[in-house]
Amino acid sequence: HTLSGIIRSDDNGRTWVQTPTMTSGTIGLTSFGTAIFTARSNDGVYRSLDNGITWTKVLTANVFSPTFFSSGSTVFY
């Protein structure tokens, strides 16, 4: 079985499941506090506040090679 996009493990990496809405196009991933951010090529930046179960688009943009950085309470893309 092949998984693509964002996959997550709830048991320290023993098993993995694919996140249903992030199945392809993911080119960057970072966490900040309790939030996870991902960039998807030609789509934008998404945020999850529930460990990757659901995702909300927070920026619409053509993304090609993202770099995420955080300082204090600010996340830079």
Salt bridges, closest charged atoms under 4 A:
ASP10 OD2 - ARG8 NH2 2.67
ASP43 OD2 - ARG40 NH1 3.72
ASP43 OD1 - LYS57 NZ 2.90
